[in-house]
C-alpha cells in the first residue's frame, strides 16, 4: 500500500471571539469536537495529516480505506475526524486510537468506527489551487464533490453550512453538550494555510462548574506554597472523584491560601478516583498531593469534560462559600444529548 511523503500543507486556523459575527458575508458551520485532518490524495497515494503535520492514517484505518474508495483520484479535503458512540461524539474514543499496537487500533476501529466530517475542498482534479479561490466558490465545489463521490460513503460526511444567523444561533445553543460551538468564515476569503486568520472565527460557549477542593499540590518540593488546587465532583453514590485541577492563582493568594489549606489537611481527600493514579503521564512528582477535608468550593471555567476529567487545566473564577460541597455533582458537566450526529444525516 502506497503512502504519501510528509506534506508541508498546514490547515488554516481560527481566532477565538466571544460572539457570533453578524452582517453579510459570513458562512456558519458547527464546530466539531475531534481531530483536525487534511486528506491528501494523489492517485494511489493517500495521506491523512494532523493539524501539526503528523500522519494519522495508521490510527484511523477505516478512514484511510474510505478515502481510497472515493472515485476521484486527486483531491485535498479539510475536515475533522470524530467517533460517534450512541448518538454523540466521544473525544476520549479518539484519544484511545493513539496507540502503538496495530491490533488494538483495529479492535477499536471495529467497535466504534470513526467518521471524517469534511468542510473544505482545497484541490481537485480540475483545479490544484482551489485554496486561492474564495470560500463561497470552494463551498459550491465541495458540495458538488460530495454529491458526486460521497453520497454512498458512510465514513465521510459533508459538514452543514449556512448563511442564516438564526440557524447558527440554534447550533450555538446546542453547544456545550455534543457540539463544541460555531465556526464563522468570510465567504470572500481564500484559504491561508498555517495562518490564524480573522476571516475564520470560533465561538465557544462559556462553561463553568462548582467543584470541591479535595486536595492541593505544593508549588515545588523546596517551595511550600500551594501550586494547584485539586478539584472533585460527587457521583450519584456520594463518592467524591478527582476530576482535574486549577493553578490560576496569584502569587499573593498562594501565600495566603497555603496556611488555610494546611489547616484543612485530612485524608482521604477523595473517596472515589484519586489523583496520582497510574497513567502514561504519571510521574513521582505528579503523585505527591495533600488531601483535604471537603469544606471548600470553587467555581471554575473549563473547555471540555470527557472520560471523567476536565480535559485541560481550568480557570479559577471565584470561591463559593455560599455553596454546599455536596451540591457539587457530576450532573453539572454531563454531556447533553444533541443533534450533532443528526446534522450529518446519521
WOHU-V617067 format. One record per helix or strand. SS is the DSSP state (H for helix, E for strand). FROM is the first residue (numbers start at 0). LEN is the number of residues. If there is no record, write none. Layout:
ss=SS from=FROM len=LEN
ss=SS from=FROM len=LEN
//
This chain:
ss=E from=2 len=1
ss=E from=12 len=5
ss=E from=25 len=5
ss=E from=34 len=8
ss=E from=44 len=5
ss=E from=54 len=1
ss=H from=56 len=3
ss=H from=60 len=8
ss=E from=73 len=12
ss=E from=87 len=2
ss=H from=90 len=7
ss=H from=101 len=10
ss=E from=113 len=10
ss=H from=129 len=3
ss=H from=134 len=15
ss=E from=155 len=3
ss=E from=160 len=2
ss=H from=164 len=9
ss=E from=174 len=1
ss=E from=178 len=1
ss=E from=181 len=5
ss=E from=195 len=8
ss=E from=206 len=12
ss=E from=225 len=9
ss=E from=239 len=7
ss=H from=250 len=13
ss=E from=264 len=1
ss=E from=289 len=3
ss=E from=296 len=6
ss=E from=304 len=2
ss=E from=308 len=2
ss=E from=313 len=6
ss=H from=324 len=3
ss=E from=328 len=1
ss=H from=329 len=3
ss=H from=341 len=3
//
